[in-house]
Amino acid sequence: MKKFLILMSILALLLLGACGGKDKGEAKQTSNEDKGTQAQNKEDDQAKGKDDSKDTSGNKEKSSDEENDGDMLNPYIEEETGGEVEVVFTNKNPGFSHAFSDKVSMTIDEYQIVHVTNMNESAKSTFDDQDEGYVLTLKLMLNNQSEDDVSYAGGLSLLSDDATENIIRRPSLVDREQWLKDESTEDASLYSAGKSFTGMDAFMLTKDQFEKSKLPILKIDALWRGDDVSDRIGEQAVIPLPLSDEGKEKAEKTANLYQDKMVSDTIAEKELFFSKEDINETKEIDKVKVTLNGVQYANITPTEGNKERFTNFGDGTLVALTAKFTIENNSDTAFDQSLIGKKLHVDDRGTMLSQGMLEPTVRGSVEPGDTFEGLAVFLMREDEFSIFKELKLEIGPLADEQAKKLFKEKSVLFDLPMKE
């Protein structure tokens, strides 16, 4: 009996060991099957573009989620207002840069919109005595690699989309220690040669202004050398600034338009209906090469704040013709940028002058060896444009800064395509 009991115990142990091994094997098989299913799901997700480990857009720009990650660019707003601050929109890589010269530039490194509510009573005066508002904070970099000190007096302004309102600048909503400044100079507006400086500035928007602002225009005043305000460096920067994803889409739609002031200063909305941007026909005035690069035609609608500028054309739809040209000065004579003749020949009806108010502002001379890129803008009523048969663009004569015509008063003439 004792031998029988020992034998039964051994058989029981062997049976349990076999069952345990079977369970482990089944568990291992199930685990491998789960892993295989997970791997297959991951492959399917990747095929569908759901792989979050890399940017599937094919570019280096950050996604909206990454940009609007809730990080506060300007925490001082909460301290200054005592309010509740919520991040609405952030652009960490706007790519906006303006060269005042080849060695002096201003860059927007990042900007952010926040919504401020439940603020202290004393802070409401900053927000036009309203209970809530929005703050736009800009992180700027002034890069002065020239040999001269330059002056910048905080010359920022922001214009609403429809050009009807100037949005109020509020540097007080930025900690003074974070202002754009050069601590090595006694003059607060002076920035030393050979250095770069980073700091922040801010604007306040009311609720109504924010809801209407998709792509307002930021302007940065031209700089000047030293403390001599008459020694200007470059031209004013004009930057369309998207304040939402909708604003980004609006900016993308205008990116391919020639940047006349209708686009850059939001003077009018343009709807392109025909363009040919690869003409690249060159003619010469003595040793000056003039190239017609391309032409764009668009129906335009003046923005609310600029309608008065167009009253002479009546109430009908307007057509804008914008031609892009390049002038390469291979002569030994300089000519003035702002005194380049531009005319449009219309059939046998006569000529019309370009609309200087809608062309980019230019100053200075095109020196021997320099190249100038310009735009010529012409406006006409749509009902008149529809009957035109032939358009020719005349460039020239060229003139010096005293308005004296040069190169025997010669000009060049280009046929403009009106349709394919």
C-alpha positions in Angstrom: 0.0 0.0 0.0 2.8 2.4 0.8 4.5 1.7 -2.5 1.1 2.3 -4.3 0.7 5.7 -2.6 4.2 6.8 -3.5 3.6 5.8 -7.1 0.3 7.7 -7.2 2.0 10.9 -5.9 4.7 10.7 -8.5 2.1 10.3 -11.3 0.2 13.3 -9.9 3.3 15.5 -9.9 4.1 14.4 -13.5 0.6 15.2 -14.6 0.7 18.7 -12.9 4.0 19.5 -14.6 2.7 18.5 -18.0 -0.4 20.7 -17.5 1.7 23.6 -16.3 4.0 23.3 -19.3 1.0 23.2 -21.6 -0.5 26.4 -20.0 2.8 28.2 -20.3 3.1 27.2 -23.9 -0.5 28.4 -24.6 0.1 31.7 -22.8 3.3 32.2 -24.8 1.5 31.5 -28.0 -1.3 33.9 -27.1 1.2 36.6 -26.2 2.9 36.2 -29.5 -0.4 36.3 -31.4 -1.3 39.5 -29.5 2.0 41.0 -30.4 1.6 40.0 -34.0 -1.9 41.6 -34.1 -0.5 44.8 -32.5 2.3 44.9 -35.0 -0.2 44.4 -37.9 -2.4 47.1 -36.5 0.6 49.5 -36.2 1.5 48.7 -39.8 -2.1 49.4 -40.9 -2.1 52.6 -38.9 1.1 53.7 -40.6 -0.3 52.9 -44.0 -3.3 55.1 -43.1 -1.0 57.9 -42.0 -1.7 57.4 -38.2 2.0 57.0 -37.2 2.6 59.7 -34.6 6.3 59.0 -34.3 7.1 61.1 -37.4 5.8 64.0 -39.5 3.8 62.5 -42.4 3.2 65.9 -44.0 6.6 65.9 -45.8 7.8 69.1 -44.2 9.5 70.4 -41.1 6.7 72.6 -39.8 5.2 71.7 -36.4 1.6 70.4 -36.3 -1.1 72.6 -34.8 -1.2 70.3 -31.8 2.5 70.8 -31.2 2.2 74.6 -31.7 -0.8 74.9 -29.4 0.6 72.8 -26.7 -0.5 75.1 -23.9 3.0 76.4 -23.1 2.8 80.1 -22.1 5.1 82.4 -24.1 4.4 85.3 -21.8 3.4 84.2 -18.2 3.6 87.8 -17.0 0.1 88.5 -18.4 -1.4 86.4 -15.6 0.7 88.2 -13.0 -0.1 91.7 -14.4 -3.9 91.1 -14.8 -4.6 88.7 -12.0 -6.9 86.9 -14.6 -7.3 83.5 -16.0 -5.2 83.1 -19.1 -5.9 80.4 -21.8 -3.7 79.9 -24.8 -5.7 80.2 -28.0 -3.1 80.1 -30.8 0.6 79.7 -31.0 3.0 79.9 -33.9 6.5 78.7 -32.8 8.1 78.9 -36.2 6.4 81.7 -38.2 9.5 82.3 -40.5 8.9 86.0 -40.7 12.0 88.1 -41.3 12.6 91.5 -42.8 15.9 92.8 -44.0 16.4 96.5 -43.5 19.8 96.1 -45.2 22.1 93.2 -46.0 23.4 93.4 -42.4 20.4 94.6 -40.4 17.2 92.6 -40.0 14.2 91.9 -37.7 12.8 88.5 -37.2 9.6 87.2 -35.5 10.8 84.0 -33.7 7.4 83.1 -32.2 4.0 84.6 -31.3 1.0 83.7 -29.3 -2.6 84.7 -28.7 -4.1 84.2 -25.2 -7.7 84.8 -23.9 -7.8 86.7 -20.5 -10.9 86.4 -18.3 -11.9 87.0 -14.7 -9.2 89.7 -14.3 -8.7 92.2 -11.6 -10.9 95.3 -11.7 -7.8 97.5 -12.1 -6.7 95.5 -15.2 -9.9 96.1 -17.1 -8.7 99.6 -18.2 -6.0 97.9 -20.2 -8.7 95.9 -22.0 -10.9 98.9 -23.0 -12.9 98.5 -19.8 -14.2 95.1 -20.8 -14.4 92.0 -18.7 -12.4 89.9 -21.1 -9.9 90.4 -23.9 -7.0 88.9 -25.9 -3.3 89.5 -25.9 -0.9 89.0 -28.8 2.7 88.5 -27.7 5.5 88.7 -30.2 9.0 87.3 -29.6 11.3 89.5 -31.8 15.0 89.4 -32.7 16.9 92.5 -33.9 20.1 91.4 -35.7 22.6 94.2 -36.2 25.7 92.9 -37.9 26.5 96.3 -39.4 29.4 98.5 -38.3 27.0 101.2 -36.9 24.7 101.3 -33.9 21.1 101.4 -35.0 18.0 102.9 -33.5 14.7 101.2 -33.0 12.0 102.9 -30.9 9.5 100.1 -30.6 7.8 101.1 -33.9 5.3 98.4 -34.1 1.7 98.8 -35.3 -1.1 96.3 -36.1 -4.0 96.9 -38.5 -7.2 94.9 -38.6 -8.0 92.7 -41.6 -10.4 95.2 -43.1 -8.0 98.1 -42.4 -10.6 99.9 -40.3 -8.9 99.7 -36.8 -5.5 100.1 -35.3 -5.0 97.5 -32.7 -3.5 98.9 -29.5 0.1 98.1 -28.6 0.5 97.2 -24.9 4.2 96.7 -24.0 3.1 97.0 -20.3 1.8 93.4 -20.6 5.4 92.2 -21.0 7.8 92.1 -18.1 10.3 95.0 -18.5 13.2 92.5 -18.2 11.8 90.7 -21.3 11.6 93.9 -23.5 13.7 94.1 -26.7 16.6 96.2 -25.5 20.4 96.7 -25.4 21.5 96.9 -21.8 25.0 98.1 -22.8 23.7 101.5 -24.1 22.3 104.4 -22.1 19.8 105.2 -24.9 16.9 102.8 -24.7 16.3 102.9 -28.5 19.9 102.3 -29.5 21.3 98.9 -30.4 25.0 98.2 -30.6 26.9 97.2 -33.8 27.8 93.6 -34.4 25.2 92.1 -32.0 21.7 90.6 -31.9 19.0 91.2 -29.4 15.9 89.2 -28.4 12.8 90.5 -26.6 9.0 90.6 -26.5 6.2 93.1 -27.3 2.4 92.8 -27.0 -0.9 94.0 -28.4 -4.4 94.0 -26.8 -7.4 92.9 -28.8 -11.0 93.2 -27.7 -13.3 90.2 -28.1 -14.8 91.9 -31.2 -11.4 92.7 -32.7 -10.2 89.1 -32.2 -13.3 87.5 -33.7 -12.8 89.6 -36.9 -9.0 89.2 -37.0 -7.8 86.3 -39.2 -4.9 87.9 -41.0 -4.1 91.4 -39.6 -1.1 93.4 -40.9 1.9 94.0 -38.6 4.1 96.9 -39.5 7.6 97.5 -38.3 9.0 101.0 -38.8 12.3 101.4 -40.7 15.4 101.8 -38.5 18.0 104.5 -38.6 21.8 104.8 -38.0 22.9 106.0 -34.6 20.6 108.7 -33.3 20.1 110.5 -36.7 16.5 110.0 -37.6 17.2 111.3 -41.1 19.7 108.5 -41.8 17.1 105.9 -42.6 17.9 102.2 -43.0 15.7 100.3 -45.4 12.0 100.3 -45.7 9.1 99.6 -43.3 8.3 95.9 -42.9 4.7 94.9 -43.8 3.8 91.4 -42.5 0.4 89.6 -42.8 0.2 87.8 -39.4 -2.2 84.8 -39.2 -3.9 84.7 -35.8 -5.7 81.3 -36.3 -5.7 78.3 -38.6 -8.2 80.1 -40.7 -5.7 83.0 -40.9 -3.0 80.6 -42.0 -5.3 79.3 -44.8 -6.0 82.9 -45.9 -2.3 83.6 -46.0 -1.6 80.5 -48.1 -4.1 81.6 -50.6 -2.3 85.0 -51.1 1.2 83.6 -51.0 1.3 83.1 -54.8 0.0 86.5 -55.6 2.4 89.3 -56.6 2.9 91.3 -53.4 1.5 94.7 -54.4 -0.1 96.8 -51.7 -3.5 95.3 -52.3 -2.0 92.1 -50.9 0.7 93.2 -48.5 -1.4 96.0 -46.9 -4.8 94.3 -47.4 -6.1 97.2 -49.4 -8.2 94.8 -51.4 -9.1 91.2 -51.8 -7.8 89.7 -55.0 -9.4 86.8 -56.9 -7.0 85.6 -59.6 -8.6 84.6 -62.9 -5.6 84.5 -65.3 -1.8 84.6 -64.9 1.3 83.8 -66.9 4.3 84.0 -64.6 7.0 82.5 -66.8 7.2 85.1 -69.6 10.8 86.2 -68.9 11.2 88.2 -72.1 14.2 90.6 -72.1 14.8 93.8 -74.0 17.5 96.5 -73.7 17.8 100.2 -73.2 21.4 100.7 -74.2 23.2 98.6 -71.5 20.2 98.3 -69.2 18.4 94.9 -69.5 14.6 95.0 -68.8 12.9 91.7 -68.3 9.1 91.1 -68.1 8.9 88.2 -65.7 5.1 87.7 -65.6 1.6 89.1 -65.3 -1.4 88.4 -63.1 -5.1 89.5 -63.6 -7.5 89.5 -60.7 -11.0 90.7 -59.8 -10.6 92.9 -56.7 -12.8 93.9 -53.8 -11.6 96.8 -51.7 -11.5 96.2 -47.9 -13.9 98.2 -45.8 -11.2 100.8 -44.7 -10.0 101.4 -48.2 -13.2 101.8 -50.3 -12.8 105.5 -50.6 -9.6 105.1 -52.6 -11.5 103.4 -55.4 -14.5 105.7 -55.7 -13.3 107.2 -59.0 -13.9 103.8 -60.7 -17.6 103.7 -59.8 -19.5 100.8 -58.1 -18.8 98.0 -60.5 -16.3 95.2 -60.3 -12.7 96.2 -60.8 -9.8 94.3 -62.5 -6.2 94.7 -61.4 -3.4 93.9 -63.7 -0.1 93.4 -61.9 3.1 92.9 -63.9 6.4 91.8 -62.4 9.6 93.1 -64.1 13.4 93.1 -63.4 15.9 95.7 -64.5 19.6 94.9 -64.6 21.8 98.0 -64.7 24.9 97.1 -66.8 25.5 100.8 -67.7 27.7 103.2 -65.8 24.8 105.5 -64.9 22.5 105.2 -61.8 18.8 105.7 -62.1 16.1 106.3 -59.5 13.8 103.4 -58.5 10.7 105.6 -57.9 11.0 107.4 -61.3 10.8 104.3 -63.6 8.2 105.0 -66.2 5.3 102.5 -66.4 2.4 102.8 -68.9 -0.2 100.4 -70.3 -1.1 100.7 -74.0 -4.7 99.7 -74.6 -5.6 98.7 -78.2 -5.6 102.0 -80.1 -7.5 103.8 -77.4 -4.4 105.3 -75.7 -2.4 104.7 -72.5 -3.0 104.6 -68.8 -0.5 105.2 -66.0 0.2 102.7 -63.3 -1.3 103.0 -59.8 1.6 104.1 -57.7 -0.5 103.9 -54.5 -0.9 100.1 -55.0 2.8 99.4 -55.8 5.5 98.6 -53.3 7.2 101.6 -51.8 10.7 102.0 -53.3 13.5 104.5 -52.6 17.0 105.1 -53.7 18.9 104.5 -56.9 19.8 101.4 -59.0 23.5 101.7 -59.1 25.7 100.3 -62.0 25.9 96.6 -61.5 22.7 96.4 -59.4 19.4 94.6 -60.2 16.0 96.0 -59.4 12.7 94.0 -59.1 9.5 95.9 -59.4 5.8 95.7 -59.9 3.5 97.7 -62.2 -0.2 97.8 -61.2 -3.0 99.0 -63.4 -6.7 99.2 -62.5 -9.7 99.1 -64.9 -13.4 98.5 -64.8 -14.4 94.9 -65.6 -16.9 96.0 -68.2 -14.1 98.0 -70.0 -11.6 95.2 -69.6 -13.9 92.7 -71.3 -13.8 94.7 -74.6 -10.0 95.2 -74.7 -8.3 93.2 -77.4 -4.6 94.1 -77.0 -2.5 95.3 -74.0 1.2 96.3 -74.1 3.4 97.3 -71.1 5.8 100.1 -71.6 8.8 100.3 -69.2 10.8 103.5 -69.3 12.1 106.1 -69.7 14.5 105.9 -66.8 15.5 109.0 -64.8 18.0 110.1 -62.2 17.1 111.4 -58.7 16.6 114.9 -60.2 13.9 113.5 -62.6 16.2 114.0 -65.6 15.5 111.4 -68.2 18.4 109.2 -69.2 19.5 107.0 -72.1 18.0 109.3 -74.8 14.6 108.9 -73.1 14.3 105.4 -74.5 11.7 102.8 -73.3 10.8 99.2 -74.1 7.4 97.7 -75.0 6.1 94.2 -74.1 3.0 92.4 -75.4 0.9 91.2 -72.5 -1.0 87.9 -72.7 -4.6 88.2 -71.7 -5.6 84.5 -72.0 -4.1 81.2 -73.1 
